[in-house]
């Protein structure tokens, strides 16, 4: 791989790595947690936080790795990436050195058009002739009849038959049943209230991520019964969890101020 296939990585001022590390610590995540979620080696995550692009692996992947890390934490560091000097080398311009004389180009274009016209004529002309003349070898009805042939007599008109009785049709009966009333939306049974910034991950029973990222203070989330399967809450001491309006103690689910628990179909919480 030549130098033109790499990114140019200049020593970065404090920016990308520090912001990523601060956001991770605020979310209560370990480097191992980030490496597992991003499917990266731990040394690569450490290199990104230390602005050490050489240890992060191939330089062509540095910009994508930084953006993936920032997206996981719910922050934007595009400005820091530009300040860090991580930019992509534009590919070398390919210049064609093959020169075709103008007369040769004109001859080739004319030959291609002529071939197209001939092929069209070969296909269209026979079809048009068959359509206008009719099938070959079959005499027309007027030619096959002799000049002295007696005129055709119309067939004797048979006795008129009584029209067939119309089929009995089943009467159409309009339904008088009232339309089914629309089912009311289920009332939320699980509610979260952020009293401080917190990193949040909410997983549905089918594996979909309903929420992921850093949420600011004042945010409130509500979920209906059976809508959530498990949760991970960073900075859990600053988050209130309410079940059917009652405050839930998340202390049994915490470790290093990160609460991890599952939610059953009836809304009950259990440590993960």
Buried (B, 14 or more C-beta within 10 A) or exposed (E): EEEEEBBEBEEBEEBBBBBBBEBBEBBBBBBEBBBEBBEBEEBBBBBBBBBBBEEBBEBEBBBEBBBBBBBBBBBEBEEBBEBBBBEEBEEEEEEEEEEEEEEEEEEEEEEEEEEEEEEEEEEEEEEEEEEEEEEEEEEEEEEEEEEEEEEEEEEEEEEEEEEEEEEEEEEEEEEEEEEEEEEEEEEBBBBBBBEEBBBBBBBBEEEEEBBBBBBEEEBEBEBEBBBBBBBBBBBBBBBEBBBEEEEBEBEEBBEEEBBBBBBEEEBEBEEE
